[in-house]
Amino acid sequence: VQFVESGGGLVQPGGSLRLSCRASGTILSIAAAGWYRQAPGKQRELVASISRLGSTNVAEPVKDRFTISRDRARTTVYLQMDRLKPEDAGVYYCNAGSAKKLSRMDFISWGQGTEVSDNS
């Protein structure tokens, strides 16, 4: 499975971005999906996930600012990021699989990610 993330860019504090994730095959239509970020010098972390049935979870540091969603065709997963802070900078990745895989980041492959940079 290949994941393609897009939508990153340079942002001012308080700004917004919407990231998109597409994948080869049908995995986004049949599995849970998650967005991860890796800040410079830090480990990759799960920031938001959406189950196969549409229930969502968002990590505490970004709660009330980030929203994960999926399009009706179930081909794309989005991460809407509002009221961005300098500490939100990093490379954002998506992946998909079981809830256990998402929480453990137990994946063989990752996409290139999309970079969110702080412009403050």
N, CA, C and O atoms as a GROMACS GRO file, in nm:
protein
  480
    1VAL      N    1   0.085  -0.119   0.000
    1VAL     CA    2   0.000   0.000   0.000
    1VAL      C    3   0.089   0.123   0.000
    1VAL      O    4   0.187   0.131   0.074
    2GLN      N    5   0.053   0.219  -0.083
    2GLN     CA    6   0.128   0.345  -0.086
    2GLN      C    7   0.037   0.457  -0.041
    2GLN      O    8  -0.076   0.470  -0.086
    3PHE      N    9   0.089   0.540   0.050
    3PHE     CA   10   0.015   0.655   0.099
    3PHE      C   11   0.076   0.782   0.042
    3PHE      O   12   0.198   0.794   0.030
    4VAL      N   13  -0.010   0.876   0.007
    4VAL     CA   14   0.035   1.005  -0.043
    4VAL      C   15  -0.030   1.113   0.039
    4VAL      O   16  -0.153   1.129   0.038
    5GLU      N   17   0.052   1.188   0.111
    5GLU     CA   18   0.004   1.298   0.193
    5GLU      C   19   0.030   1.430   0.121
    5GLU      O   20   0.131   1.445   0.052
    6SER      N   21  -0.061   1.524   0.139
    6SER     CA   22  -0.043   1.655   0.076
    6SER      C   23  -0.112   1.762   0.161
    6SER      O   24  -0.188   1.732   0.252
    7GLY      N   25  -0.081   1.887   0.128
    7GLY     CA   26  -0.149   1.999   0.192
    7GLY      C   27  -0.066   2.075   0.293
    7GLY      O   28  -0.112   2.175   0.347
    8GLY      N   29   0.054   2.030   0.320
    8GLY     CA   30   0.138   2.101   0.415
    8GLY      C   31   0.185   2.235   0.360
    8GLY      O   32   0.161   2.267   0.244
    9GLY      N   33   0.251   2.313   0.444
    9GLY     CA   34   0.301   2.442   0.400
    9GLY      C   35   0.354   2.523   0.516
    9GLY      O   36   0.370   2.474   0.628
   10LEU      N   37   0.381   2.649   0.485
   10LEU     CA   38   0.433   2.744   0.584
   10LEU      C   39   0.314   2.813   0.649
   10LEU      O   40   0.226   2.864   0.578
   11VAL      N   41   0.310   2.815   0.779
   11VAL     CA   42   0.193   2.872   0.847
   11VAL      C   43   0.233   2.969   0.956
   11VAL      O   44   0.332   2.950   1.026
   12GLN      N   45   0.153   3.074   0.968
   12GLN     CA   46   0.167   3.166   1.080
   12GLN      C   47   0.092   3.109   1.200
   12GLN      O   48  -0.007   3.039   1.181
   13PRO      N   49   0.136   3.136   1.321
   13PRO     CA   50   0.059   3.095   1.438
   13PRO      C   51  -0.085   3.145   1.427
   13PRO      O   52  -0.110   3.261   1.392
   14GLY      N   53  -0.178   3.058   1.458
   14GLY     CA   54  -0.319   3.094   1.446
   14GLY      C   55  -0.379   3.060   1.312
   14GLY      O   56  -0.501   3.071   1.294
   15GLY      N   57  -0.295   3.019   1.217
   15GLY     CA   58  -0.343   2.986   1.084
   15GLY      C   59  -0.404   2.847   1.076
   15GLY      O   60  -0.411   2.775   1.175
   16SER      N   61  -0.446   2.811   0.955
   16SER     CA   62  -0.511   2.682   0.931
   16SER      C   63  -0.452   2.614   0.809
   16SER      O   64  -0.401   2.678   0.718
   17LEU      N   65  -0.459   2.483   0.810
   17LEU     CA   66  -0.422   2.402   0.695
   17LEU      C   67  -0.513   2.281   0.693
   17LEU      O   68  -0.562   2.237   0.797
   18ARG      N   69  -0.536   2.227   0.573
   18ARG     CA   70  -0.606   2.100   0.563
   18ARG      C   71  -0.515   2.002   0.490
   18ARG      O   72  -0.478   2.025   0.375
   19LEU      N   73  -0.481   1.896   0.556
   19LEU     CA   74  -0.399   1.792   0.497
   19LEU      C   75  -0.488   1.683   0.438
   19LEU      O   76  -0.596   1.655   0.488
   20SER      N   77  -0.440   1.623   0.329
   20SER     CA   78  -0.513   1.515   0.263
   20SER      C   79  -0.426   1.391   0.255
   20SER      O   80  -0.304   1.400   0.240
   21CYS      N   81  -0.490   1.278   0.266
   21CYS     CA   82  -0.421   1.150   0.257
   21CYS      C   83  -0.496   1.060   0.160
   21CYS      O   84  -0.616   1.035   0.176
   22ARG      N   85  -0.427   1.011   0.061
   22ARG     CA   86  -0.485   0.913  -0.031
   22ARG      C   87  -0.395   0.790  -0.029
   22ARG      O   88  -0.278   0.798   0.006
   23ALA      N   89  -0.451   0.678  -0.067
   23ALA     CA   90  -0.375   0.553  -0.066
   23ALA      C   91  -0.410   0.469  -0.187
   23ALA      O   92  -0.519   0.480  -0.243
   24SER      N   93  -0.317   0.385  -0.225
   24SER     CA   94  -0.344   0.289  -0.334
   24SER      C   95  -0.438   0.182  -0.280
   24SER      O   96  -0.441   0.155  -0.160
   25GLY      N   97  -0.513   0.123  -0.369
   25GLY     CA   98  -0.605   0.018  -0.327
   25GLY      C   99  -0.722   0.070  -0.249
   25GLY      O  100  -0.758   0.188  -0.261
   26THR      N  101  -0.782  -0.014  -0.168
   26THR     CA  102  -0.906   0.020  -0.099
   26THR      C  103  -0.891   0.030   0.052
   26THR      O  104  -0.990   0.032   0.124
   27ILE      N  105  -0.768   0.038   0.100
   27ILE     CA  106  -0.750   0.030   0.244
   27ILE      C  107  -0.821   0.142   0.319
   27ILE      O  108  -0.871   0.121   0.430
   28LEU      N  109  -0.826   0.262   0.260
   28LEU     CA  110  -0.891   0.372   0.331
   28LEU      C  111  -1.042   0.352   0.342
   28LEU      O  112  -1.106   0.414   0.426
   29SER      N  113  -1.098   0.266   0.260
   29SER     CA  114  -1.242   0.241   0.266
   29SER      C  115  -1.279   0.128   0.359
   29SER      O  116  -1.396   0.110   0.392
   30ILE      N  117  -1.180   0.051   0.402
   30ILE     CA  118  -1.213  -0.067   0.482
   30ILE      C  119  -1.146  -0.071   0.619
   30ILE      O  120  -1.177  -0.158   0.700
   31ALA      N  121  -1.056   0.022   0.645
   31ALA     CA  122  -0.981   0.018   0.770
   31ALA      C  123  -0.987   0.152   0.841
   31ALA      O  124  -1.027   0.254   0.785
   32ALA      N  125  -0.946   0.150   0.966
   32ALA     CA  126  -0.928   0.274   1.039
   32ALA      C  127  -0.806   0.347   0.981
   32ALA      O  128  -0.720   0.284   0.918
   33ALA      N  129  -0.799   0.476   1.002
   33ALA     CA  130  -0.688   0.555   0.950
   33ALA      C  131  -0.641   0.654   1.058
   33ALA      O  132  -0.717   0.693   1.146
   34GLY      N  133  -0.516   0.690   1.046
   34GLY     CA  134  -0.462   0.784   1.144
   34GLY      C  135  -0.366   0.882   1.082
   34GLY      O  136  -0.302   0.854   0.981
   35TRP      N  137  -0.357   0.999   1.144
   35TRP     CA  138  -0.257   1.099   1.109
   35TRP      C  139  -0.152   1.104   1.220
   35TRP      O  140  -0.184   1.103   1.338
   36TYR      N  141  -0.028   1.108   1.178
   36TYR     CA  142   0.085   1.112   1.270
   36TYR      C  143   0.169   1.234   1.238
   36TYR      O  144   0.164   1.286   1.126
   37ARG      N  145   0.244   1.280   1.335
   37ARG     CA  146   0.340   1.385   1.305
   37ARG      C  147   0.472   1.353   1.373
   37ARG      O  148   0.479   1.287   1.477
   38GLN      N  149   0.576   1.402   1.309
   38GLN     CA  150   0.710   1.387   1.364
   38GLN      C  151   0.777   1.523   1.362
   38GLN      O  152   0.813   1.575   1.256
   39ALA      N  153   0.794   1.579   1.480
   39ALA     CA  154   0.861   1.707   1.493
   39ALA      C  155   1.012   1.684   1.491
   39ALA      O  156   1.058   1.574   1.523
   40PRO      N  157   1.089   1.784   1.453
   40PRO     CA  158   1.234   1.770   1.448
   40PRO      C  159   1.291   1.720   1.581
   40PRO      O  160   1.264   1.778   1.686
   41GLY      N  161   1.368   1.614   1.575
   41GLY     CA  162   1.431   1.561   1.695
   41GLY      C  163   1.340   1.483   1.786
   41GLY      O  164   1.382   1.443   1.895
   42LYS      N  165   1.216   1.461   1.745
   42LYS     CA  166   1.121   1.390   1.831
   42LYS      C  167   1.070   1.264   1.762
   42LYS      O  168   1.086   1.246   1.642
   43GLN      N  169   1.009   1.177   1.841
   43GLN     CA  170   0.951   1.055   1.784
   43GLN      C  171   0.819   1.085   1.716
   43GLN      O  172   0.751   1.183   1.747
   44ARG      N  173   0.785   1.001   1.622
   44ARG     CA  174   0.658   1.012   1.554
   44ARG      C  175   0.545   0.982   1.654
   44ARG      O  176   0.557   0.891   1.737
   45GLU      N  177   0.438   1.059   1.646
   45GLU     CA  178   0.327   1.040   1.739
   45GLU      C  179   0.194   1.045   1.664
   45GLU      O  180   0.181   1.112   1.562
   46LEU      N  181   0.098   0.973   1.718
   46LEU     CA  182  -0.037   0.971   1.660
   46LEU      C  183  -0.111   1.096   1.707
   46LEU      O  184  -0.119   1.122   1.827
   47VAL      N  185  -0.166   1.172   1.613
   47VAL     CA  186  -0.239   1.292   1.653
   47VAL      C  187  -0.389   1.278   1.638
   47VAL      O  188  -0.465   1.342   1.710
   48ALA      N  189  -0.433   1.194   1.545
   48ALA     CA  190  -0.577   1.177   1.527
   48ALA      C  191  -0.604   1.047   1.453
   48ALA      O  192  -0.523   1.003   1.371
   49SER      N  193  -0.718   0.986   1.482
   49SER     CA  194  -0.755   0.863   1.413
   49SER      C  195  -0.904   0.861   1.388
   49SER      O  196  -0.982   0.925   1.459
   50ILE      N  197  -0.943   0.786   1.287
   50ILE     CA  198  -1.084   0.769   1.254
   50ILE      C  199  -1.108   0.621   1.230
   50ILE      O  200  -1.034   0.556   1.156
   51SER      N  201  -1.211   0.568   1.292
   51SER     CA  202  -1.238   0.425   1.279
   51SER      C  203  -1.305   0.396   1.146
   51SER      O  204  -1.342   0.487   1.072
   52ARG      N  205  -1.320   0.271   1.117
   52ARG     CA  206  -1.387   0.229   0.994
   52ARG      C  207  -1.531   0.281   0.992
   52ARG      O  208  -1.585   0.311   0.886
   53LEU      N  209  -1.591   0.291   1.109
   53LEU     CA  210  -1.730   0.337   1.116
   53LEU      C  211  -1.742   0.488   1.137
   53LEU      O  212  -1.853   0.542   1.142
   54GLY      N  213  -1.628   0.557   1.149
   54GLY     CA  214  -1.634   0.703   1.152
   54GLY      C  215  -1.613   0.769   1.287
   54GLY      O  216  -1.612   0.891   1.295
   55SER      N  217  -1.597   0.692   1.392
   55SER     CA  218  -1.571   0.756   1.520
   55SER      C  219  -1.426   0.806   1.522
   55SER      O  220  -1.337   0.744   1.464
   56THR      N  221  -1.406   0.917   1.589
   56THR     CA  222  -1.275   0.982   1.584
   56THR      C  223  -1.214   0.997   1.723
   56THR      O  224  -1.284   1.004   1.824
   57ASN      N  225  -1.083   1.003   1.724
   57ASN     CA  226  -1.007   1.034   1.845
   57ASN      C  227  -0.899   1.132   1.808
   57ASN      O  228  -0.835   1.120   1.703
   58VAL      N  229  -0.878   1.231   1.894
   58VAL     CA  230  -0.778   1.333   1.870
   58VAL      C  231  -0.691   1.345   1.995
   58VAL      O  232  -0.742   1.346   2.107
   59ALA      N  233  -0.560   1.353   1.975
   59ALA     CA  234  -0.468   1.360   2.089
   59ALA      C  235  -0.490   1.488   2.169
   59ALA      O  236  -0.529   1.591   2.114
   60GLU      N  237  -0.465   1.479   2.295
   60GLU     CA  238  -0.492   1.592   2.387
   60GLU      C  239  -0.426   1.722   2.344
   60GLU      O  240  -0.492   1.826   2.350
   61PRO      N  241  -0.300   1.723   2.300
   61PRO     CA  242  -0.235   1.851   2.264
   61PRO      C  243  -0.302   1.925   2.149
   61PRO      O  244  -0.283   2.046   2.133
   62VAL      N  245  -0.380   1.854   2.069
   62VAL     CA  246  -0.441   1.918   1.952
   62VAL      C  247  -0.593   1.911   1.957
   62VAL      O  248  -0.661   1.948   1.861
   63LYS      N  249  -0.646   1.865   2.069
   63LYS     CA  250  -0.792   1.856   2.083
   63LYS      C  251  -0.852   1.994   2.068
   63LYS      O  252  -0.795   2.093   2.114
   64ASP      N  253  -0.967   2.002   2.004
   64ASP     CA  254  -1.039   2.129   1.980
   64ASP      C  255  -0.972   2.215   1.874
   64ASP      O  256  -1.023   2.323   1.842
   65ARG      N  257  -0.860   2.170   1.818
   65ARG     CA  258  -0.796   2.246   1.708
   65ARG      C  259  -0.785   2.163   1.582
   65ARG      O  260  -0.790   2.218   1.472
   66PHE      N  261  -0.771   2.031   1.595
   66PHE     CA  262  -0.756   1.942   1.480
   66PHE      C  263  -0.881   1.856   1.466
   66PHE      O  264  -0.940   1.813   1.565
   67THR      N  265  -0.919   1.831   1.342
   67THR     CA  266  -1.034   1.745   1.314
   67THR      C  267  -0.996   1.648   1.204
   67THR      O  268  -0.944   1.688   1.100
   68ILE      N  269  -1.023   1.521   1.226
   68ILE     CA  270  -0.998   1.420   1.123
   68ILE      C  271  -1.131   1.381   1.062
   68ILE      O  272  -1.232   1.371   1.131
   69SER      N  273  -1.130   1.360   0.931
   69SER     CA  274  -1.253   1.322   0.863
   69SER      C  275  -1.218   1.241   0.739
   69SER      O  276  -1.102   1.227   0.702
   70ARG      N  277  -1.323   1.188   0.678
   70ARG     CA  278  -1.305   1.104   0.560
   70ARG      C  279  -1.411   1.147   0.459
   70ARG      O  280  -1.522   1.182   0.498
   71ASP      N  281  -1.378   1.145   0.331
   71ASP     CA  282  -1.477   1.184   0.230
   71ASP      C  283  -1.579   1.073   0.211
   71ASP      O  284  -1.559   0.959   0.253
   72ARG      N  285  -1.690   1.109   0.146
   72ARG     CA  286  -1.800   1.012   0.130
   72ARG      C  287  -1.757   0.890   0.049
   72ARG      O  288  -1.802   0.779   0.075
   73ALA      N  289  -1.672   0.911  -0.046
   73ALA     CA  290  -1.626   0.800  -0.131
   73ALA      C  291  -1.526   0.711  -0.058
   73ALA      O  292  -1.488   0.605  -0.107
   74ARG      N  293  -1.484   0.756   0.060
   74ARG     CA  294  -1.388   0.682   0.143
   74ARG      C  295  -1.257   0.657   0.070
   74ARG      O  296  -1.195   0.551   0.083
   75THR      N  297  -1.215   0.759  -0.007
   75THR     CA  298  -1.086   0.748  -0.076
   75THR      C  299  -0.982   0.842  -0.018
   75THR      O  300  -0.863   0.829  -0.047
   76THR      N  301  -1.028   0.936   0.063
   76THR     CA  302  -0.937   1.038   0.116
   76THR      C  303  -0.967   1.061   0.264
   76THR      O  304  -1.083   1.065   0.305
   77VAL      N  305  -0.862   1.077   0.342
   77VAL     CA  306  -0.876   1.113   0.484
   77VAL      C  307  -0.812   1.250   0.503
   77VAL      O  308  -0.701   1.275   0.454
   78TYR      N  309  -0.882   1.336   0.572
   78TYR     CA  310  -0.836   1.473   0.590
   78TYR      C  311  -0.796   1.499   0.735
   78TYR      O  312  -0.843   1.432   0.828
   79LEU      N  313  -0.709   1.596   0.752
   79LEU     CA  314  -0.679   1.650   0.885
   79LEU      C  315  -0.690   1.801   0.875
   79LEU      O  316  -0.604   1.868   0.819
   80GLN      N  317  -0.797   1.853   0.931
   80GLN     CA  318  -0.816   1.998   0.936
   80GLN      C  319  -0.746   2.049   1.061
   80GLN      O  320  -0.775   2.005   1.172
   81MET      N  321  -0.655   2.142   1.041
   81MET     CA  322  -0.576   2.195   1.152
   81MET      C  323  -0.602   2.344   1.164
   81MET      O  324  -0.573   2.420   1.072
   82ASP      N  325  -0.657   2.385   1.275
   82ASP     CA  326  -0.689   2.526   1.300
   82ASP      C  327  -0.611   2.578   1.420
   82ASP      O  328  -0.562   2.501   1.503
   83ARG      N  329  -0.602   2.710   1.427
   83ARG     CA  330  -0.533   2.776   1.539
   83ARG      C  331  -0.398   2.710   1.563
   83ARG      O  332  -0.364   2.669   1.674
   84LEU      N  333  -0.321   2.701   1.454
   84LEU     CA  334  -0.193   2.633   1.460
   84LEU      C  335  -0.096   2.705   1.553
   84LEU      O  336  -0.096   2.827   1.565
   85LYS      N  337  -0.013   2.624   1.617
   85LYS     CA  338   0.089   2.674   1.709
   85LYS      C  339   0.226   2.635   1.656
   85LYS      O  340   0.237   2.541   1.577
   86PRO      N  341   0.331   2.705   1.697
   86PRO     CA  342   0.466   2.669   1.651
   86PRO      C  343   0.500   2.523   1.679
   86PRO      O  344   0.570   2.459   1.601
   87GLU      N  345   0.451   2.469   1.789
   87GLU     CA  346   0.482   2.330   1.823
   87GLU      C  347   0.409   2.228   1.736
   87GLU      O  348   0.433   2.108   1.748
   88ASP      N  349   0.320   2.274   1.648
   88ASP     CA  350   0.254   2.183   1.554
   88ASP      C  351   0.341   2.154   1.432
   88ASP      O  352   0.307   2.068   1.351
   89ALA      N  353   0.451   2.224   1.419
   89ALA     CA  354   0.539   2.204   1.304
   89ALA      C  355   0.596   2.063   1.304
   89ALA      O  356   0.623   2.004   1.408
   90GLY      N  357   0.615   2.011   1.183
   90GLY     CA  358   0.669   1.878   1.168
   90GLY      C  359   0.627   1.817   1.037
   90GLY      O  360   0.562   1.881   0.955
   91VAL      N  361   0.664   1.693   1.018
   91VAL     CA  362   0.619   1.619   0.901
   91VAL      C  363   0.500   1.532   0.942
   91VAL      O  364   0.507   1.458   1.040
   92TYR      N  365   0.394   1.543   0.865
   92TYR     CA  366   0.271   1.471   0.895
   92TYR      C  367   0.256   1.353   0.798
   92TYR      O  368   0.273   1.367   0.677
   93TYR      N  369   0.224   1.239   0.856
   93TYR     CA  370   0.208   1.115   0.781
   93TYR      C  371   0.071   1.056   0.808
   93TYR      O  372   0.011   1.083   0.912
   94CYS      N  373   0.023   0.976   0.716
   94CYS     CA  374  -0.099   0.900   0.743
   94CYS      C  375  -0.071   0.752   0.723
   94CYS      O  376   0.025   0.714   0.656
   95ASN      N  377  -0.155   0.671   0.781
   95ASN     CA  378  -0.148   0.528   0.762
   95ASN      C  379  -0.284   0.469   0.796
   95ASN      O  380  -0.372   0.539   0.846
   96ALA      N  381  -0.301   0.341   0.770
   96ALA     CA  382  -0.432   0.279   0.792
   96ALA      C  383  -0.415   0.133   0.831
   96ALA      O  384  -0.319   0.067   0.791
   97GLY      N  385  -0.509   0.084   0.909
   97GLY     CA  386  -0.505  -0.054   0.953
   97GLY      C  387  -0.597  -0.072   1.072
   97GLY      O  388  -0.693   0.003   1.088
   98SER      N  389  -0.570  -0.170   1.155
   98SER     CA  390  -0.651  -0.193   1.274
   98SER      C  391  -0.620  -0.087   1.379
   98SER      O  392  -0.519  -0.017   1.371
   99ALA      N  393  -0.707  -0.076   1.477
   99ALA     CA  394  -0.685   0.020   1.585
   99ALA      C  395  -0.553  -0.010   1.658
   99ALA      O  396  -0.481   0.081   1.697
  100LYS      N  397  -0.524  -0.138   1.675
  100LYS     CA  398  -0.398  -0.177   1.742
  100LYS      C  399  -0.277  -0.133   1.660
  100LYS      O  400  -0.179  -0.082   1.714
  101LYS      N  401  -0.285  -0.154   1.530
  101LYS     CA  402  -0.174  -0.111   1.444
  101LYS      C  403  -0.156   0.039   1.450
  101LYS      O  404  -0.043   0.088   1.455
  102LEU      N  405  -0.266   0.113   1.450
  102LEU     CA  406  -0.255   0.258   1.455
  102LEU      C  407  -0.188   0.303   1.584
  102LEU      O  408  -0.099   0.388   1.582
  103SER      N  409  -0.230   0.245   1.696
  103SER     CA  410  -0.174   0.289   1.824
  103SER      C  411  -0.028   0.248   1.839
  103SER      O  412   0.050   0.319   1.902
  104ARG      N  413   0.010   0.136   1.781
  104ARG     CA  414   0.147   0.088   1.792
  104ARG      C  415   0.236   0.135   1.678
  104ARG      O  416   0.357   0.109   1.678
  105MET      N  417   0.177   0.203   1.580
  105MET     CA  418   0.251   0.244   1.459
  105MET      C  419   0.318   0.123   1.397
  105MET      O  420   0.433   0.130   1.354
  106ASP      N  421   0.245   0.014   1.392
  106ASP     CA  422   0.298  -0.114   1.346
  106ASP      C  423   0.274  -0.126   1.195
  106ASP      O  424   0.186  -0.199   1.150
  107PHE      N  425   0.354  -0.052   1.118
  107PHE     CA  426   0.338  -0.050   0.973
  107PHE      C  427   0.469  -0.080   0.905
  107PHE      O  428   0.576  -0.041   0.953
  108ILE      N  429   0.460  -0.148   0.793
  108ILE     CA  430   0.580  -0.181   0.717
  108ILE      C  431   0.629  -0.059   0.639
  108ILE      O  432   0.749  -0.035   0.628
  109SER      N  433   0.533   0.016   0.585
  109SER     CA  434   0.575   0.128   0.501
  109SER      C  435   0.499   0.255   0.537
  109SER      O  436   0.390   0.252   0.593
  110TRP      N  437   0.561   0.366   0.502
  110TRP     CA  438   0.505   0.498   0.523
  110TRP      C  439   0.519   0.579   0.395
  110TRP      O  440   0.606   0.551   0.312
  111GLY      N  441   0.435   0.678   0.379
  111GLY     CA  442   0.450   0.770   0.267
  111GLY      C  443   0.561   0.870   0.294
  111GLY      O  444   0.634   0.859   0.392
  112GLN      N  445   0.573   0.966   0.205
  112GLN     CA  446   0.677   1.069   0.219
  112GLN      C  447   0.640   1.174   0.323
  112GLN      O  448   0.727   1.246   0.373
  113GLY      N  449   0.514   1.181   0.356
  113GLY     CA  450   0.469   1.282   0.451
  113GLY      C  451   0.453   1.418   0.384
  113GLY      O  452   0.492   1.438   0.270
  114THR      N  453   0.394   1.510   0.459
  114THR     CA  454   0.381   1.647   0.413
  114THR      C  455   0.424   1.737   0.528
  114THR      O  456   0.385   1.716   0.643
  115GLU      N  457   0.503   1.838   0.495
  115GLU     CA  458   0.566   1.917   0.601
  115GLU      C  459   0.484   2.041   0.635
  115GLU      O  460   0.440   2.115   0.547
  116VAL      N  461   0.466   2.061   0.763
  116VAL     CA  462   0.405   2.184   0.815
  116VAL      C  463   0.515   2.261   0.885
  116VAL      O  464   0.577   2.212   0.979
  117SER      N  465   0.538   2.383   0.838
  117SER     CA  466   0.648   2.464   0.891
  117SER      C  467   0.594   2.589   0.960
  117SER      O  468   0.496   2.648   0.918
  118ASP      N  469   0.661   2.625   1.065
  118ASP     CA  470   0.623   2.744   1.142
  118ASP      C  471   0.686   2.868   1.080
  118ASP      O  472   0.807   2.871   1.055
  119ASN      N  473   0.605   2.968   1.057
  119ASN     CA  474   0.654   3.090   0.994
  119ASN      C  475   0.653   3.208   1.090
  119ASN      O  476   0.648   3.323   1.048
  120SER      N  477   0.658   3.180   1.219
  120SER     CA  478   0.655   3.289   1.317
  120SER      C  479   0.792   3.353   1.332
  120SER      O  480   0.807   3.446   1.411
   0.00000   0.00000   0.00000
